[in-house]
Amino acid sequence: MPELPEVETVVRSLRAPLTGRTIVGVEVYWPRSIVPSDPPAFSHRLSGQQIKAIERRGKWVMVTLSEDMLLIHLRMTGRLMFTSGTRTVDDRHLRVRLILDNGQALDFVDPRKFGRMILTNRPDEALGNLGPEPLGEDFTAAWLGEMLTHRRGRIKTVLLDQSFLAGLGNIYSDEALWRAGIHPLREARSLAPAEVEQLHQAIRNVLSEAIAGGGTTLADQSYRQPDGRQGDFAAALAVYRRAGRPCPRCGAAIERVRLGQRGACYCPVCQKF
């Protein structure tokens, strides 16, 4: 579930306490959480490396080390959290623990086991196909309009394509389309220039506001910040997971439509097809 705002919040929270620390030990409790799935080799290679920087690319956490890069994708239920470094009986979903030189530990907790850690010196192999950052200088309305003219798919599906635009998922694509007044089933190439401008601004605004709110923690509590706090942006959601409830803008009932393996929530009045 974590999308760009949640991952950015995690990265900002980890940067100060982790930068400069050295990893002195590694414990792998679920081998498939690491790639390649070789716990002894992973632990040996990672131990002793110093953390130089922590950044984000799309939905990936990028930990630059003294020799390698550790890439972390939280997928649906992954969480990174600080602990005292002592395992307790409540650690049912602990998959990987990185023990630090100050006695603390960074735990990778993942109930559904979809998250991954990749230790590599070739990060482009995992990140090279990602599209531009929605909050970066390369993401302009002109670029968006030009790229959409070549896309035949539904606009919601296009926005979810990480090779098109890095970091958007179900939550913020729904919210951006609602803000821009664009139906999720519209063909991407059908958007008029004014609609492209509105969508571009809506994407940037909703992501910035969600980051300021610490991300979105939903009822399943699958996302929390590393210190355990919830993200506050859930209270500002207009359409995501609000099917049957009134649109905050016009009062019409929010609807949900199926898009392949995904769903899209929208207002049938504000976002006419």
N, C-alpha and C positions, 0 to 999 in steps of 0.2 A: 504493500500500500504506500509506503513512503515515496513521495514525489520530490520535485526540486526544493520546495520550501522546507520540507522536513529534513532532507539530507543537508541542505545549507545550514539549518539550525544545528544539526548534529555536528557538522564540521566546525562551526563557530564556537560551539561549546567545548569541543575537544582541543582546539588549537592551543590555548594558553596552558592548560595542565599537561599536555603531552609533548609539545615541542621542546626538544632538548633532552627528553628522557631516553633512557636506554632500555631495551627489552632484554631482560635477564633470564626469562624462562617462558616456555610455551606449553600449554596443556590442551590437547585436542580430544574432545569427548565424542565428537561425531565426525569421522573422517571425511564424509562426503561434503562437509561444509568447506573444505579446503581443496584447492585445485593447483597442482595434481593431488590426488587423494593419497598422500604418503606422509603420515604424521611424523615419523622419525626424521625424514629429510626436511620437512617443513620446519619443525622445531629447531633442528640443528642450524639451518640456514638463517632463520629469523633471529635466533638468540644472539645477543651481542651487538645488534645493529641499533644505531641511534636514530631517533625520530627527528627529521630535519624540517618537515613542513607537512601541513594537512590542508588539502584543498578539495574541491568538488568538481566533477565533470558529469553533467547530466544527473543521473541518479546514483552515481558512483562516488564513494569516499576514496580519496587518493592520499595515501600516507607515504610520503617520500622518506626513504631510509638512507642510511649511509652508503649502502651498496645496491639496494633494490627498491622496488615500489610495491607496497601492499595495497591492492585494490579490494574494496569491500562493497558488495551490493546487498542491500537489506531485503530486497524482494518484498514479499507480502507481510511478514511478521518479524523480521530481524530487528534487533535493538543492540545498540552499543551502550554500555553503562560502566561506571566506575564502581569498584568494590574494594574491600580490604585485602583481597587476595586469598581469602579462606573460603573453601567450598562448604556450603551448608546443605541441609536436607531439602531445602526449597529450590535448589538449582536444577530442577527437572529438565529445563529447556536450555541449559548452558551447553553450548557447542564448542566454543574455543575460548581460552583464557590467555591473555598476554600479561605476564608478570613484569612489572616495571622496577627500576632501580630504587625507587622511593618507598617500596613496600606495597604500593597500590597495584591494582590490576584493571585492565580493560577487558570486559567480558562481552562476548558475542552470544546473545541469547536469541533463540529462533524457534518458537513452538512448531511451526510447520516445516522447518528444515529446508526451505527453498533458497535461503540466502547463501552467498558464497564469498570466500576470501581467496584472492589470487596473489601469490607472491611471484613477482616477475621482474626482469630487467628490460622487458619489451612491452610497456603498457599500451602502445599503439595497437597491439594485436587484439586487445579487448575494447579499446576506446576509439580506434581509428575510423570506425564507420558512423560515429555519432554526428548528428547535425549541429548547427550553431546553438549557442546558449541564448535562450529567450531574453535574458537581461544583459546580454553582451552588445557591443557596438556593431557587430556584424548583422544582428537581427534588426533590420529596418523594415518599414512598411513597404518600401520599394522592392526589397528582396522578397518579402512574403508574397506580394502581388505577382511578381515574376515567376516564382516557384509554383504558386498555385495554378497558374495557367497551364502547367504541364501535368497536373494531377487530375485523374479521372475519378478517383474515389470520393467517398463521403467526407465532408470536412472534419467530422469528429475522428474518423479513422486516420486521416492524414495527420492530424495533430498528435495522435498517439504513436505515430511512427517515429522511433527514436533516431532513425537515420535522416529524418526530415527536420526535426526539432528536438533537442535533447532536454529531457526533464519533465515534460508534461505527462500526466496520467489521467485517469478517469475524473478525479475530483476537479482539477483546475481547468481541464478542457471543457467540462460541463459549465463551470462557473464563467469562464471567459466567453463562451458562446452565448450564454444568457445575457451577460453584460453588453455584448455586441449586437444582440437581437437577431442572431443567426441560428436557424434550425440545424440540429446536428446531422440530419440526413441530406442537407444540401450538397450538391456536387461541389468539390473544392474549386474547380475552375469556373463555376458560375458566379462567384462573388464579384460584385461591382467594386470599383476602386474605393468608393466611400466605405463600403462594408469591410474591405481589407484594412483600411485605416482604423476603423472602429475595433476590429478584431486584434490588430497589432497592439493598440493601446490597452485593450481589455486584458490581454495576456500579460503584458508587463505590469499593469496595475494590480491584478489579482495575485500574481506571484510576489510582488513587493509587499503587499499588505499581509499576505500569509506568512512571509518571513518575519515581518515585524511582530506578528502574533505568535511566533514560535511554532508555526505549523498547525496541522489539524489533527487533533486526537478525537477519534470517533468512539462510538459506544463500545466497540470491541476492545478498546484500549491497546490496540496493536502497536501504536506509535506513542512513545514518550521520549522526552529529551534525556540525555545521558544522566542528568541528576535526578530523574524520576518525575519531573514536572510534566504536565500535560501541555499540548499546544492549544492556544485559545481561539484559533480561527474557526473552529467548528460552529461557533455562535453566529458567524457572519455568512455562512453558506446559504445561498439563495435557492438552489435547485438540487444539488447533489444529495441523493438518498432522501429526497423530500416528496416523492411521488404521492399524490393525493392531498397534499397540503397546499395552502394558498400561495400563489406567487407574491413575493414581497412588493412587486411593482404594480401589478394590475388586479391581483386577487383571484385569478383563474386557478383551477386545480393543476398542479404540476403533473406531468405525465412521464412515463418511462417507456422507451422503445428499445428493442433488442438490435444490437449491431454485431453480428457474428457471435463471438464468445464474450462480448462486452455488452454493457447497457449504456443508455444515455438518458439523462433526466433533463427536461426542458419545459418551458411554458408554451402551450399551444397558441396563446394570444400574442405574447411578446416576441415569439420566434416562429413566425409563420413559415410554412414550407413553400 
